[in-house]
Amino acid sequence: SHDIARESMVYSYRHALNGFAARFTKEQAARMSPEHHDVPSVFPSRRVETYTTRSWDYMSMGNSQDSLFGTKRPQLRSETKQGEDVIIGLVDTGIWPEVQNFHDDGMSAVPKRWKGICQEGEAFNSSHCNRKLIGARYFYQSYLHSKGAANVSQLAPQIRLYISARDDVGHGTHTSSIAAGRYVPNASLFGLANGTAVGGAPKARLAMYKVLWGGSGDDADVTAGIDAAVEDGVDIISMSLGGRAVLSFKYVGSFIAALGAVEKGVVVVTAAGNDGPDTFSVSNSPPWMITVGASADDRTFKNNVSLGNGVSFKVSQLSAQSSNNLITVSTFRG
């Protein structure tokens, strides 16, 4: 019946693709197959997960003259507009808006073409958006159902989850600052790796679409985030997330949505994942996406180590703390 159909509906996609996400039994899904109806495809929503101050100098995009492989050439960022007024939509774990990288000092008014919102929720209200972070939304309905959870807090009991666009694990904040973080001088990790932290496009605007909860989520929610980003008017969609490599693109909703976004002039950038260098390990390989692989860097952190016998030498390590006071630092895939 129509009532049952409405109760089964999770999302209706209208901007990046024409489709919907719904809760079906296997039998119901089989009756919706292309053999029985004028439906292009029916497929399950797959599980997805999340995949430094020196990086831009290493890639010859910083402000110093130390270029890649020691060559001397003009720094690329100084020759660009640094992403001025480009709107980047991050589809990720959320954002921590108080981070220094997202201040809006000296920025012009939000572009009039922007149609998005700053969706309020737990520990996140409209005042957390500014001329830098211009929009925020969150999506969790499909993941909630797929996990059989009664509420969001049950999705990752070991983590404090916010029912809002606020970041739960730091990944989205991290990727946002890499993409478009503003200049933050004298940044360091416990005094090491001191430098100016800055994103690739420091003058760009940011919008966050939170689709991952505790670091993982459901592809139907990712698709909803892409659909909303296209509706809001982003120029670029950045997704450092993915699932297992697939043989057919037509059975992944977010891939189809990304194609629709590209057809409307939106650039879609994704992470290749960190499962290489084995074959068949790239998780986001549709040709309409820009898929970015991992890279090395040219930085080492050296400190003096003194042994009990008086011998001292330099070693590469993360922190100068004593062995009795170790520091644990979170790392992220992608």
N, C-alpha and C positions, 0 to 999 in steps of 0.2 A: 504494500500500500504506500501511498504518498507519505503518510505519517512515519512509517518504518524507514522509508528512504531518507527523510529529513533527519531522523534520529541517528542514522548510520553515517551521515555526512560529517567529515572532519574539516576539509578545506575545499573551497571552490577556486580554481585558478583561472584568472581572466586576462592577465597582462603578458606574462612570459610564455604562457601556453594556454590552450583551451582544454581543461580537464578538471578532475576532482580527486580527492582522497577520501575514502570511506572505509568503514569497518564492515568487512564481509567474511562470512564463513567460506571454506573452500568450495562448497557446493554453490553458494551464491556467486562467487567469483567465476566459477565455471560457466554458469548460465549467462554471465556478462561477456563471455569470450567473443572474439570477432566472428567465429563460426555461426553464432546465434544472433548477433546484433550488429548494427552498423557502428562498431567500436574499433578504432585502430589497434588498441592494445590494452591488456589488463595484466598487471604484474604487482608482486608484493613490494612494499617499501623496505629497502635494505637498511641495515645499521651502519652508521658512520661515526668517525671519531676524529679528534684533533691530530693532526700530523706535525748589536754591540757597538760600541763607539768607534771601532776601527773599520767596520765593514765597508762603509762608503768610500773611505780613502783607499782601501784595498782594491775596490772596483773602479778607481779613478773618478769617483763622483763626489768626493769631499772637497774641502777647502785647502788642504795642504798640497804640497808638490810631490809627495811620495806616491808614486803611481804603481800600478800593477807590474810585477816582475822588475821593479826598479827603473822602468822607463820614465822619461820626462815628457809629459804632455798636458795640455790644459785640462783642468778639472771640469767635468761635464756639467755639474750642477750650476756652476757660475754662468754657463751659456744657455740656461733654460729659464723658464718662468717659475720653476719649482712647484709646478702643479697648481698655480694660482687659480682659485675658484673652480677647479675640477672637483667633482663630488665622488668620493670613493665610498661604496657600500661594503662593509665588512660583514660577512656571514660567518658567525663564529660563536664564542662562548659568552659574549657580552663585553662590557667595558667598565673600567673604574674611572669615572669622569674627573676625579680630583687629581689625577696624575699630572705632573707639570707639563708633559708633552702636549696636553690638550687645552692649554690656556688660549684665550682669543685676543690678547693684548695687541692692538694695532691692526687687527683684521677689519676688513670692510664689512658691510652688511651682508646678510645671507642672500645668495642669488635669488632673484624673484621667480626663477623657473622651478625652484624647489617646492615640492608639493607634499613632503613628508611630515611626520609628527614626532613629538617626543613623548612616547607612550609612558604613562606613569605606572608605577608598581612598587613593590617592596623596596624600601631604601633607595628609591629613584623617582624623582619628580621632574616636572618640566624645567625647573630652575637649573637642573644639571646639564641641560643643553645650552650651548652658547653659539658664537659665530664660528667656532672650530668644529665642535661636535653638534651638528645641526639636526640630527634625528636619531631616534632609537625605537626599536620594536622588539617583541619577543614572541616565540612560537614553541609550544610544547605538547599540543594535544595528541599528535600521533605517537610520539615517544611515550607519553603517559599510558596510552592504550596498549602499545606493544609490550610494555613492561608489566602490564597488569597492575599498575600502581593506582592507589586511591587518590594520591595527591603528589605534588612535585617533590616534597621532601623525601618521599620513598624512592625516588629515582637514583639517588646516590646518598644513602644514609650516613656515610662517613664524611660527607662534605656539606658545609653550610650552603644551601642553595637559595638563591633569591628569586622570587617570582617576579622578575622584572628584567630589564636589560643590564642590570649590574652583573659584573663578571664574577663567576664562582671560583674559577681556578687560575685566572691570570693569562690564559692563552690569548683571548681576544684583545685584551689590553696590550699585550706584547706585540701581536701582529699589527694592531692599529698604529702603534708607535713606530714600527718599522716602516709601514706604508707612508704615513703622513705626520709623524710626530714633529713638533716644533723644536727649535734649538733649545737644548738644556745644557749650559756649560758646566764644567767641573763635575760631571757624572762619573761615578766609580762604583766598584763592587768592593766594599770594605777597604777602600783606599787603593785598590788595584785597578788596572785598566782605565786609568783616569783619562777623560777626554770630553768632547762635546757630543752628547747624544742627539741624534736628529734622524728623522725619517727620510725616505726617498723623495717625497713631495711635501715639504714642510708647509707650503702655502695652500695645500688642498683642504677641502672640507671633508668631514667624516660623518658617516651614518652607520649605526650598529644594528644588525639584525641577529638577535640572539636565538640560536637554534640548537645549541649543544648544552647539555646539562651534566655537570660533573665531568666534562671532557668527551661525552659521546651523545648520540642522538639518533633521530630517525630521518630517512631521506625525504619523507613527505613534509616534515617541518622545514628542512633545507629548501625544498621546492617552494614552500610558502614564503620563505624569506626572500628568495630570488624574485618571486612574483611581486611581492610588496616593493622591493627595491626598484624594479622596473616602473611600477606605478608611481613611486615617489620622485623619480627623475634622476637617478644616479647616472654617472658617466662610466664608472668602472665598478665591477663586482669582484671582490677579492675573497677567496675561500681557501683557507689553510686547513682543509678537512678532506676526508675521503673514506671509502670503504674498500672492499676487496676488488682487485682488478676483474673486469667483466669482459665477456666475449662480444656482447651486443649492446650498443649504446641505447637502443630503443626500449630497454627494460629498466632504465634508471631515470626516474622523474626529474632529478636535478639536472641531468645531462640534457634532457629535452627542454627544460626551462631555460638552461644556459643558451641553447641554440636560439630560442625565441628572443632572449635578451639581445644576443648578437645581431639578430635580424632587425632589431629596433635601434641599433647603433650603440649598444652598451658593450664595452670590452670586458670579458670574463677571464680572470686570472686565477689559477688553482695551483695547489702544491702537488708535486709528483709523489710525495710520500718519502719515507726513509727506509724502505724495504730492499733497496738495491744492494749490490750491483747485479743480483741474479736476474735472469730473464723473467718476463711477465710479472714485474713487480711495480710498474707505474700504475697508480690507482686512478688517475684522471687523465685519460688519453684521447678524448674526442678532439678532432682536428679544429673545431671552432673555438676551443679554449686555448689560452696561453698557459702551458703547463711548465712550472718552474721547478727545476731540480735543486738538490742541495749543493753546496760548495764548501771548499776548505777556506782557511784564512791564513794570514802570515803572522799571527801573533802568538807569543808564548809569554807566560808569566813566571819569572824567575825570582827566587828568594834564597837567602843564605840559610843553610842548615848546619848546625854545630852538633857534633856527636859528643858523647861522654868522654871520649879519649882525647878531645881537643881538636880533632880534625874538622875543618869547615870546608864546605863546597856549595856551589850553586845548583839548584834543581828547579825544574819546571813544576809548579803546583798552583793551586787555586788561591790559597790563603796562607798568610804568615802566622796563623794561630798555632799554638802548641798542639802536640798530638793528643793532649788531654782535653782540648777544647775545640773539637772539630766543628766545622760549619757545613751544614747541608744546604745545598742550593738547588732549587727546583729547575728542571729542564723541560723543554717541550719538544714534541715532534713537530717538524716544520717550522 
